[in-house]
Amino acid sequence: MPRASGLGELLSRVIVLLYNPYFRGVFWLANKLGVRSGGQYFALGSPDAWAQMRATLAAPLAKLVLIVLAWAYFHHFIAGIRHLMMDLHWGMDLKSARQSSAVTIVLAVLLTLGVAVKLW
């Protein structure tokens, strides 16, 4: 049975997993790029807003920003799952911890490459 501090840490990781700060970053970026219509983000306002969003996100710099954000999101998400498993005392020995660290990095890169292929 995990100690109370372990349960608190487990609960905090679940909350972070559910409320991911990268979504706020995407909305902030959209606002800074001017992709807004009637107070609504992205293309929710009108067909013109949809066209403006597509034109803005077609720029190579915007695609690069989206790829970096995707990598950050995937890495954070997978690392969160890894840490949840460690909170349950799975993979706590050095060899397992190193393997799960490598798996985290590889999965994040592969998922990001999938996003990059889809964007380009």
N, CA, C and O of each residue as an XYZ file, in Angstrom:
480
protein
N       0.846     -1.187      0.000
C       0.000      0.000      0.000
C       0.888      1.245      0.000
O       1.747      1.390      0.870
N       0.688      2.153     -0.975
C       1.496      3.367     -1.027
C       1.218      4.271      0.176
O       0.120      4.283      0.732
N       2.241      5.019      0.553
C       2.082      5.973      1.650
C       1.197      7.124      1.203
O       0.903      7.273      0.017
N       0.774      7.940      2.170
C      -0.102      9.080      1.867
C       0.588     10.064      0.932
O      -0.057     10.623      0.044
N       1.893     10.287      1.115
C       2.593     11.218      0.222
C       2.628     10.673     -1.199
O       2.536     11.429     -2.166
N       2.762      9.345     -1.320
C       2.735      8.730     -2.643
C       1.379      8.884     -3.310
O       1.290      9.099     -4.519
N       0.321      8.772     -2.510
C      -1.030      8.954     -3.067
C      -1.245     10.396     -3.510
O      -1.870     10.649     -4.540
N      -0.728     11.335     -2.734
C      -0.850     12.746     -3.122
C      -0.116     13.039     -4.411
O      -0.611     13.774     -5.265
N       1.067     12.462     -4.552
C       1.824     12.654     -5.782
C       1.119     11.992     -6.956
O       1.082     12.550     -8.052
N       0.568     10.824     -6.740
C      -0.180     10.135     -7.782
C      -1.378     10.977     -8.227
O      -1.634     11.114     -9.424
N      -2.102     11.536     -7.271
C      -3.248     12.383     -7.596
C      -2.821     13.616     -8.378
O      -3.494     14.012     -9.329
N      -1.700     14.230     -7.982
C      -1.241     15.417     -8.705
C      -0.856     15.079    -10.131
O      -1.088     15.881    -11.036
N      -0.273     13.913    -10.353
C       0.094     13.521    -11.716
C      -1.150     13.263    -12.571
O      -1.168     13.593    -13.757
N      -2.167     12.687    -11.983
C      -3.411     12.464    -12.718
C      -4.028     13.811    -13.104
O      -4.521     13.966    -14.222
N      -4.006     14.775    -12.199
C      -4.560     16.097    -12.498
C      -3.778     16.761    -13.622
O      -4.368     17.352    -14.526
N      -2.451     16.667    -13.569
C      -1.626     17.250    -14.633
C      -1.911     16.562    -15.952
O      -1.942     17.211    -16.998
N      -2.118     15.255    -15.913
C      -2.409     14.518    -17.128
C      -3.738     14.976    -17.741
O      -3.870     15.057    -18.962
N      -4.717     15.272    -16.881
C      -6.031     15.690    -17.373
C      -6.047     17.147    -17.827
O      -6.721     17.492    -18.798
N      -5.307     17.997    -17.124
C      -5.292     19.411    -17.465
C      -3.905     19.754    -17.960
O      -3.037     20.128    -17.171
N      -3.690     19.634    -19.237
C      -2.371     19.814    -19.798
C      -2.155     21.269    -20.202
O      -2.988     21.834    -20.911
N      -1.067     21.883    -19.772
C      -0.838     23.298    -20.065
C      -0.546     23.587    -21.530
O      -0.607     24.746    -21.940
N      -0.232     22.581    -22.326
C       0.084     22.844    -23.720
C      -1.141     23.305    -24.508
O      -1.006     24.017    -25.503
N      -2.324     22.905    -24.072
C      -3.526     23.392    -24.743
C      -3.642     24.903    -24.605
O      -4.014     25.595    -25.552
N      -3.318     25.410    -23.414
C      -3.333     26.858    -23.229
C      -2.329     27.526    -24.155
O      -2.589     28.609    -24.677
N      -1.166     26.876    -24.364
C      -0.158     27.425    -25.259
C      -0.646     27.507    -26.695
O      -0.344     28.470    -27.400
N      -1.383     26.522    -27.126
C      -1.926     26.537    -28.487
C      -2.929     27.680    -28.644
O      -2.909     28.383    -29.655
N      -3.799     27.870    -27.661
C      -4.765     28.961    -27.743
C      -4.073     30.326    -27.669
O      -4.489     31.270    -28.340
N      -3.018     30.427    -26.854
C      -2.270     31.678    -26.775
C      -1.627     31.984    -28.123
O      -1.677     33.121    -28.592
N      -1.016     30.964    -28.754
C      -0.377     31.157    -30.051
C      -1.399     31.582    -31.102
O      -1.133     32.473    -31.909
N      -2.554     30.948    -31.090
C      -3.595     31.316    -32.056
C      -4.021     32.759    -31.857
O      -4.248     33.480    -32.829
N      -4.132     33.185    -30.610
C      -4.514     34.560    -30.325
C      -3.441     35.529    -30.815
O      -3.760     36.559    -31.408
N      -2.168     35.205    -30.570
C      -1.070     36.070    -31.003
C      -0.962     36.140    -32.518
O      -0.577     37.170    -33.071
N      -1.306     35.036    -33.195
C      -1.262     35.033    -34.653
C      -2.482     35.721    -35.267
O      -2.560     35.888    -36.484
N      -3.423     36.113    -34.424
C      -4.611     36.784    -34.919
C      -5.652     35.839    -35.479
O      -6.513     36.266    -36.248
N      -5.598     34.591    -35.124
C      -6.555     33.609    -35.623
C      -7.745     33.609    -34.673
O      -7.919     32.696    -33.866
N      -8.543     34.636    -34.787
C      -9.712     34.767    -33.932
C     -10.829     35.412    -34.739
O     -10.578     36.203    -35.648
N     -12.025     35.074    -34.408
C     -13.159     35.687    -35.077
C     -14.313     35.755    -34.091
O     -14.804     34.721    -33.639
N     -14.741     36.935    -33.760
C     -15.856     37.077    -32.839
C     -15.567     36.525    -31.462
O     -16.478     36.053    -30.782
N     -14.313     36.574    -31.037
C     -13.952     36.078    -29.724
C     -13.776     34.574    -29.668
O     -13.478     34.030    -28.604
N     -13.953     33.889    -30.787
C     -13.802     32.441    -30.797
C     -12.492     32.081    -31.495
O     -12.132     32.668    -32.515
N     -11.793     31.108    -30.926
C     -10.515     30.714    -31.483
C     -10.686     29.825    -32.705
O     -11.721     29.187    -32.899
N      -9.660     29.805    -33.506
C      -9.562     29.011    -34.706
C     -10.697     29.340    -35.672
O     -11.003     30.518    -35.853
N     -11.310     28.387    -36.275
C     -12.250     28.648    -37.353
C     -13.692     28.502    -36.905
O     -14.549     28.134    -37.708
N     -13.979     28.779    -35.652
C     -15.329     28.575    -35.156
C     -16.276     29.711    -35.516
O     -17.493     29.555    -35.416
N     -15.738     30.840    -35.932
C     -16.573     32.009    -36.143
C     -17.244     32.072    -37.502
O     -18.443     32.338    -37.584
N     -16.499     31.834    -38.565
C     -17.042     32.019    -39.907
C     -16.136     31.322    -40.917
O     -15.036     30.886    -40.578
N     -16.602     31.221    -42.152
C     -15.737     30.670    -43.203
C     -14.479     31.523    -43.441
O     -13.424     30.996    -43.792
N     -14.604     32.845    -43.247
C     -13.431     33.706    -43.391
C     -12.378     33.399    -42.329
O     -11.180     33.410    -42.613
N     -12.830     33.126    -41.108
C     -11.893     32.780    -40.042
C     -11.203     31.455    -40.358
O     -10.016     31.286    -40.078
N     -11.943     30.526    -40.934
C     -11.353     29.241    -41.329
C     -10.263     29.473    -42.379
O      -9.179     28.897    -42.289
N     -10.549     30.306    -43.361
C      -9.568     30.599    -44.411
C      -8.347     31.304    -43.822
O      -7.217     31.018    -44.217
N      -8.566     32.217    -42.887
C      -7.459     32.927    -42.251
C      -6.592     31.962    -41.445
O      -5.365     32.057    -41.471
N      -7.223     31.043    -40.735
C      -6.470     30.069    -39.960
C      -5.635     29.175    -40.868
O      -4.466     28.921    -40.581
N      -6.216     28.704    -41.945
C      -5.484     27.840    -42.881
C      -4.304     28.574    -43.495
O      -3.226     28.000    -43.655
N      -4.505     29.846    -43.842
C      -3.405     30.615    -44.430
C      -2.290     30.844    -43.413
O      -1.111     30.763    -43.758
N      -2.650     31.126    -42.178
C      -1.648     31.372    -41.133
C      -0.861     30.109    -40.836
O       0.364     30.158    -40.725
N      -1.542     28.980    -40.707
C      -0.869     27.730    -40.353
C      -0.167     27.070    -41.533
O       0.515     26.061    -41.355
N      -0.324     27.622    -42.735
C       0.381     27.090    -43.904
C       1.818     27.589    -43.961
O       2.634     27.039    -44.699
N       2.135     28.620    -43.194
C       3.493     29.169    -43.181
C       4.453     28.164    -42.544
O       4.101     27.502    -41.568
N       5.661     28.051    -43.092
C       6.632     27.092    -42.534
C       6.956     27.348    -41.062
O       7.124     26.397    -40.298
N       7.047     28.594    -40.657
C       7.343     28.901    -39.257
C       6.220     28.415    -38.342
O       6.479     27.874    -37.267
N       4.977     28.608    -38.770
C       3.839     28.136    -37.970
C       3.845     26.610    -37.873
O       3.541     26.052    -36.818
N       4.188     25.941    -38.967
C       4.265     24.471    -38.931
C       5.372     24.012    -37.990
O       5.206     23.040    -37.252
N       6.505     24.718    -38.018
C       7.594     24.372    -37.115
C       7.178     24.551    -35.651
O       7.493     23.713    -34.806
N       6.478     25.635    -35.359
C       5.986     25.870    -33.998
C       5.018     24.760    -33.586
O       5.082     24.269    -32.459
N       4.130     24.366    -34.485
C       3.184     23.294    -34.184
C       3.898     21.958    -33.949
O       3.486     21.177    -33.092
N       4.953     21.700    -34.699
C       5.709     20.452    -34.515
C       6.408     20.457    -33.157
O       6.417     19.442    -32.460
N       6.986     21.581    -32.784
C       7.644     21.678    -31.478
C       6.624     21.520    -30.357
O       6.883     20.821    -29.377
N       5.472     22.160    -30.493
C       4.414     22.003    -29.493
C       3.924     20.556    -29.423
O       3.636     20.045    -28.341
N       3.831     19.904    -30.572
C       3.403     18.497    -30.586
C       4.425     17.630    -29.857
O       4.050     16.757    -29.074
N       5.732     17.866    -30.110
C       6.744     17.088    -29.413
C       6.653     17.322    -27.903
O       6.713     16.373    -27.120
N       6.509     18.582    -27.499
C       6.421     18.881    -26.071
C       5.212     18.186    -25.453
O       5.305     17.625    -24.361
N       4.091     18.223    -26.142
C       2.883     17.575    -25.630
C       3.084     16.059    -25.513
O       2.812     15.474    -24.464
N       3.554     15.435    -26.577
C       3.722     13.981    -26.558
C       4.719     13.552    -25.491
O       4.480     12.594    -24.755
N       5.847     14.272    -25.412
C       6.855     13.906    -24.415
C       6.299     14.045    -22.997
O       6.501     13.172    -22.153
N       5.603     15.142    -22.749
C       5.036     15.382    -21.426
C       3.978     14.323    -21.089
O       3.928     13.831    -19.962
N       3.158     13.985    -22.043
C       2.103     13.009    -21.825
C       2.684     11.624    -21.526
O       2.278     10.972    -20.563
N       3.637     11.176    -22.354
C       4.224      9.851    -22.168
C       5.047      9.807    -20.882
O       5.010      8.813    -20.157
N       5.787     10.875    -20.596
C       6.559     10.919    -19.343
C       5.623     10.901    -18.137
O       5.955     10.321    -17.103
N       4.462     11.531    -18.262
C       3.481     11.489    -17.174
C       2.999     10.077    -16.913
O       2.855      9.671    -15.760
N       2.748      9.328    -17.972
C       2.346      7.924    -17.810
C       3.484      7.128    -17.169
O       3.255      6.290    -16.296
N       4.712      7.401    -17.612
C       5.874      6.719    -17.021
C       5.966      7.001    -15.524
O       6.206      6.092    -14.729
N       5.776      8.249    -15.147
C       5.864      8.596    -13.730
C       4.687      8.029    -12.929
O       4.846      7.682    -11.759
N       3.527      7.934    -13.544
C       2.413      7.265    -12.867
C       2.766      5.812    -12.579
O       2.474      5.302    -11.497
N       3.389      5.151    -13.536
C       3.803      3.768    -13.319
C       4.848      3.685    -12.204
O       4.824      2.757    -11.395
N       5.754      4.645    -12.166
C       6.769      4.651    -11.111
C       6.140      4.939     -9.751
O       6.606      4.422     -8.735
N       5.091      5.753     -9.719
C       4.371      5.992     -8.466
C       3.742      4.714     -7.926
O       3.549      4.564     -6.720
N       3.432      3.809     -8.823
C       2.883      2.519     -8.421
C       3.993      1.491     -8.185
O       3.734      0.301     -8.010
N       5.232      1.985     -8.185
C       6.419      1.174     -7.928
C       6.676      0.127     -9.012
O       7.166     -0.967     -8.730
N       6.342      0.474    -10.244
C       6.667     -0.364    -11.389
C       7.876      0.262    -12.087
O       7.868      1.461    -12.368
N       8.883     -0.506    -12.361
C      10.046     -0.010    -13.080
C      10.925      0.911    -12.256
O      11.453      1.895    -12.776
N      11.086      0.607    -10.991
C      11.857      1.482    -10.116
C      13.359      1.165    -10.126
O      14.165      2.008     -9.733
N      13.742     -0.024    -10.565
C      15.175     -0.337    -10.584
C      15.843      0.434    -11.722
O      15.178      0.875    -12.660
N      17.146      0.590    -11.631
C      17.886      1.447    -12.556
C      17.731      1.010    -14.013
O      17.535      1.850    -14.891
N      17.817     -0.274    -14.272
C      17.715     -0.763    -15.653
C      16.337     -0.458    -16.245
O      16.240      0.020    -17.376
N      15.281     -0.730    -15.494
C      13.920     -0.452    -15.982
C      13.688      1.040    -16.156
O      13.037      1.462    -17.111
N      14.215      1.839    -15.241
C      14.044      3.292    -15.337
C      14.723      3.834    -16.594
O      14.171      4.693    -17.281
N      15.904      3.336    -16.886
C      16.605      3.779    -18.100
C      15.878      3.326    -19.359
O      15.795      4.072    -20.335
N      15.355      2.115    -19.338
C      14.613      1.610    -20.497
C      13.341      2.422    -20.720
O      13.029      2.794    -21.851
N      12.613      2.697    -19.648
C      11.374      3.466    -19.808
C      11.674      4.900    -20.234
O      10.873      5.516    -20.937
N      12.812      5.433    -19.818
C      13.220      6.764    -20.266
C      13.481      6.760    -21.774
O      13.044      7.664    -22.486
N      14.185      5.752    -22.250
C      14.461      5.644    -23.681
C      13.175      5.439    -24.471
O      12.999      6.030    -25.537
N      12.280      4.607    -23.957
C      10.994      4.383    -24.630
C      10.197      5.676    -24.705
O       9.558      5.957    -25.719
N      10.231      6.460    -23.637
C       9.525      7.747    -23.620
C      10.030      8.656    -24.729
O       9.236      9.250    -25.459
N      11.331      8.766    -24.858
C      11.919      9.636    -25.883
C      11.598      9.125    -27.281
O      11.209      9.901    -28.154
N      11.760      7.826    -27.496
C      11.511      7.254    -28.827
C      10.045      7.411    -29.224
O       9.751      7.802    -30.354
N       9.123      7.113    -28.311
C       7.696      7.260    -28.641
C       7.330      8.706    -28.931
O       6.568      8.979    -29.858
N       7.867      9.638    -28.145
C       7.576     11.051    -28.383
C       8.085     11.491    -29.750
O       7.398     12.225    -30.460
N       9.277     11.051    -30.123
C       9.831     11.408    -31.435
C       9.013     10.776    -32.553
O       8.727     11.439    -33.550
N       8.632      9.513    -32.411
C       7.842      8.849    -33.459
C       6.478      9.508    -33.640
O       6.039      9.733    -34.768
N       5.816      9.814    -32.544
C       4.516     10.487    -32.651
C       4.669     11.875    -33.263
O       3.816     12.305    -34.038
N       5.745     12.578    -32.923
C       5.989     13.901    -33.488
C       6.282     13.798    -34.977
O       5.841     14.646    -35.753
N       7.014     12.780    -35.385
C       7.266     12.582    -36.812
C       5.955     12.328    -37.558
O       5.783     12.786    -38.688
N       5.039     11.604    -36.933
C       3.721     11.404    -37.538
C       2.979     12.710    -37.737
O       2.346     12.916    -38.773
N       3.051     13.594    -36.753
C       2.419     14.911    -36.872
C       3.117     15.721    -37.973
O       2.458     16.384    -38.774
N       4.459     15.663    -38.007
C       5.200     16.417    -39.006
C       4.857     15.955    -40.416
O       4.693     16.777    -41.317
N       4.750     14.654    -40.609
C       4.383     14.127    -41.925
C       2.982     14.617    -42.314
O       2.742     14.993    -43.461
N       2.081     14.607    -41.356
C       0.705     15.051    -41.624
C       0.659     16.556    -41.955
O      -0.122     16.982    -42.805
N       1.497     17.352    -41.280
C       1.498     18.800    -41.516
C       2.116     19.173    -42.849
O       1.629     20.085    -43.518
N       3.172     18.493    -43.249
C       3.869     18.853    -44.483
C       3.250     18.127    -45.644
O       3.692     18.292    -46.781
